Amino acid sequence: MKKSGPVAIIGAGLSGLSCAQSLHAAGIEVRVFESSPVVGGRCATRLWQGHLVDLGVQYFTAQSTEFKKELLNRLRQFRPIISPILDRDDKVVTSEAGPRFYVLQGNNYFAHVLSHGLDLRVNTPVESLSFSSTGVDCLGGTYRAVVSSLPSPLSARLLGLSKPSVEYDSCLTALLEYTGSGVGNSRQSYARLLPEDQAPLMASYCENNKVGRIIGDKTVFVVHASPRFSREHASSPPEKYLPLLARANEQLWHIPEGQLTASFGHRWTYARPLDLKPRSVSLPKGAFVCGDSHADSTVESVWLDGRQTAKDVLTYLSG
Ligand SMILES: Cc1cc2nc3c(=O)[nH]c(=O)nc-3n(C[C@H](O)[C@H](O)[C@H](O)COP(=O)(O)OP(=O)(O)OC[C@H]3O[C@@H](n4cnc5c(N)ncnc54)[C@H](O)[C@@H]3O)c2cc1C
């Protein structure tokens, strides 16, 4: 394997960016390849009619000292969500991991901050890699090592593994808006979580409870469909499933029927790992994986996993 040259990071979600920043800070040349035009992956925020709306990650926790330090160093504008999250029976869902935070400029802003100073190639999907004794070939360049931060089925395909370490559930997401005055009980709690078998909704978040995000008189919800509903509507067009999600959300928040308008939907094909205990897989020499293919599927866990993977890469490079 080559002793000098850059390390390739595939994917600019939070785990890939955390890994890339750690290697960069250790003096290693890194190049980050991202298939989409923006960084952040499932930590996605959309600017919609002047409102900032989180479509993937809704909030994050900060249990570890390392992560807290990172947030304080890189992000000053992160705020606690004060309003409670309720379950189906109106009981408060407490977080064992402590307070829930959001970023004023949109949760995706954390990914932007993490990408500063990196050699980042957006709109650049990596579809194949080839491993040899001289290094890893990726898009015409040779790298000392490669880190895939993609959801496990995509990493498995890229790295030529027979099986992913874990399979993923998909999730249909919708943005719903309401301009009237009968906002139901949406100002008393930030979110409602439902048991997964209760199709169509699994979670509904009222973005107005993230202070500073929604302008004017609008009430804006982001809803996540249940895994069952998401599977059943995997190939439905948005006009078919959006009204069903809107009606379910009206009932959940006691909003008069027919008042919510669904503005758009988004399909997360690889939303969350299905298994809590992923199996270990053996990787080609010089290849590493990070993210929720083997860490918990939370912002804090994948950020920490990116850091740990960077340490593993450094050990490998010094060996
Ligand atoms: C709907 C939803 C809600 C969530 N809510 C929360 C929450 O409230 N709190 C929380 O802590 N966690 C939440 N999560 C989980 C959290 O989003 C993930 O655990 C975390 O963002 C995963 O980050 P990652 O970097 O590992 O992967 P990703 O964010 O998936 O990043 C992978 C990146 O790789 C890119 N990519 C894919 N294929 C290629 C390719 N071939 N070449 C190059 N690039 C490629 C993708 O575009 C993406 O940017 C939620 C997830 C979803 C889907």
The ligand as an SDF file (V2000), in Angstrom:
LIG
                    3D

 53 58  0  0  0  0  0  0  0  0999 V2000
  -36.2590   10.9540    8.6420 C   0  0  0  0  0  0  0  0  0  0  0  0
  -35.0930   10.8320    9.5950 C   0  0  0  0  0  0  0  0  0  0  0  0
  -35.1330   11.4600   10.8370 C   0  0  0  0  0  0  0  0  0  0  0  0
  -34.0580   11.3810   11.7060 C   0  0  0  0  0  0  0  0  0  0  0  0
  -34.1160   12.0440   12.8840 N   0  0  0  0  0  0  0  0  0  0  0  0
  -33.0540   12.0490   13.7150 C   0  0  0  0  0  0  0  0  0  0  0  0
  -33.0570   12.8720   14.8700 C   0  0  0  0  0  0  0  0  0  0  0  0
  -34.0070   13.6060   15.1400 O   0  0  0  0  0  0  0  0  0  0  0  0
  -31.9600   12.8410   15.6870 N   0  0  0  0  0  0  0  0  0  0  0  0
  -30.8530   12.0750   15.3900 C   0  0  0  0  0  0  0  0  0  0  0  0
  -29.8780   12.1260   16.1600 O   0  0  0  0  0  0  0  0  0  0  0  0
  -30.8350   11.2790   14.2840 N   0  0  0  0  0  0  0  0  0  0  0  0
  -31.8900   11.2580   13.4350 C   0  0  0  0  0  0  0  0  0  0  0  0
  -31.8750   10.4930   12.3030 N   0  0  0  0  0  0  0  0  0  0  0  0
  -30.6960    9.6290   12.0390 C   0  0  0  0  0  0  0  0  0  0  0  0
  -29.5500   10.4540   11.4560 C   0  0  0  0  0  0  0  0  0  0  0  0
  -30.0360   11.2090   10.3930 O   0  0  0  0  0  0  0  0  0  0  0  0
  -28.4340    9.5530   10.9220 C   0  0  0  0  0  0  0  0  0  0  0  0
  -28.0420    8.6070   11.9100 O   0  0  0  0  0  0  0  0  0  0  0  0
  -27.1990   10.3330   10.5130 C   0  0  0  0  0  0  0  0  0  0  0  0
  -27.5160   11.5610    9.9160 O   0  0  0  0  0  0  0  0  0  0  0  0
  -26.3940    9.4640    9.5690 C   0  0  0  0  0  0  0  0  0  0  0  0
  -25.2750   10.1850    9.1010 O   0  0  0  0  0  0  0  0  0  0  0  0
  -24.2250    9.4770    8.1470 P   0  0  0  0  0  0  0  0  0  0  0  0
  -23.1760   10.4530    7.8290 O   0  0  0  0  0  0  0  0  0  0  0  0
  -23.7380    8.2120    8.7860 O   0  0  0  0  0  0  0  0  0  0  0  0
  -25.0430    9.0230    6.8570 O   0  0  0  0  0  0  0  0  0  0  0  0
  -25.7670    9.9420    5.7670 P   0  0  0  0  0  0  0  0  0  0  0  0
  -26.2960   11.1610    6.3870 O   0  0  0  0  0  0  0  0  0  0  0  0
  -26.7250    9.0280    5.0630 O   0  0  0  0  0  0  0  0  0  0  0  0
  -24.5940   10.3670    4.7770 O   0  0  0  0  0  0  0  0  0  0  0  0
  -24.1920    9.5960    3.6790 C   0  0  0  0  0  0  0  0  0  0  0  0
  -23.8410   10.5510    2.5450 C   0  0  0  0  0  0  0  0  0  0  0  0
  -23.3250    9.7920    1.4460 O   0  0  0  0  0  0  0  0  0  0  0  0
  -23.8320   10.3230    0.2260 C   0  0  0  0  0  0  0  0  0  0  0  0
  -23.7440    9.2750   -0.7910 N   0  0  0  0  0  0  0  0  0  0  0  0
  -24.6100    8.2350   -1.0030 C   0  0  0  0  0  0  0  0  0  0  0  0
  -24.1450    7.4620   -2.0290 N   0  0  0  0  0  0  0  0  0  0  0  0
  -22.9820    8.0140   -2.4400 C   0  0  0  0  0  0  0  0  0  0  0  0
  -22.0450    7.6600   -3.4480 C   0  0  0  0  0  0  0  0  0  0  0  0
  -22.1940    6.5770   -4.2200 N   0  0  0  0  0  0  0  0  0  0  0  0
  -20.9460    8.4550   -3.6280 N   0  0  0  0  0  0  0  0  0  0  0  0
  -20.7670    9.5560   -2.8590 C   0  0  0  0  0  0  0  0  0  0  0  0
  -21.6310    9.9410   -1.8930 N   0  0  0  0  0  0  0  0  0  0  0  0
  -22.7210    9.1700   -1.6700 C   0  0  0  0  0  0  0  0  0  0  0  0
  -25.2430   10.7720    0.5780 C   0  0  0  0  0  0  0  0  0  0  0  0
  -25.7280   11.7400   -0.3440 O   0  0  0  0  0  0  0  0  0  0  0  0
  -25.0260   11.3260    1.9850 C   0  0  0  0  0  0  0  0  0  0  0  0
  -24.7180   12.7140    1.9550 O   0  0  0  0  0  0  0  0  0  0  0  0
  -32.9240   10.5770   11.3800 C   0  0  0  0  0  0  0  0  0  0  0  0
  -32.8760    9.9490   10.1300 C   0  0  0  0  0  0  0  0  0  0  0  0
  -33.9440   10.0900    9.2460 C   0  0  0  0  0  0  0  0  0  0  0  0
  -33.8680    9.4320    7.9040 C   0  0  0  0  0  0  0  0  0  0  0  0
  1  2  1  0
  2  3  1  0
  2 52  2  0
  3  4  2  0
  4  5  1  0
  4 50  1  0
  5  6  2  0
  6  7  1  0
  6 13  1  0
  7  8  2  0
  7  9  1  0
  9 10  1  0
 10 11  2  0
 10 12  1  0
 12 13  2  0
 13 14  1  0
 14 15  1  0
 14 50  1  0
 15 16  1  0
 16 17  1  0
 16 18  1  0
 18 19  1  0
 18 20  1  0
 20 21  1  0
 20 22  1  0
 22 23  1  0
 23 24  1  0
 24 25  2  0
 24 26  1  0
 24 27  1  0
 27 28  1  0
 28 29  2  0
 28 30  1  0
 28 31  1  0
 31 32  1  0
 32 33  1  0
 33 34  1  0
 33 48  1  0
 34 35  1  0
 35 36  1  0
 35 46  1  0
 36 37  1  0
 36 45  1  0
 37 38  2  0
 38 39  1  0
 39 40  1  0
 39 45  2  0
 40 41  1  0
 40 42  2  0
 42 43  1  0
 43 44  2  0
 44 45  1  0
 46 47  1  0
 46 48  1  0
 48 49  1  0
 50 51  2  0
 51 52  1  0
 52 53  1  0
M  END
$$$$
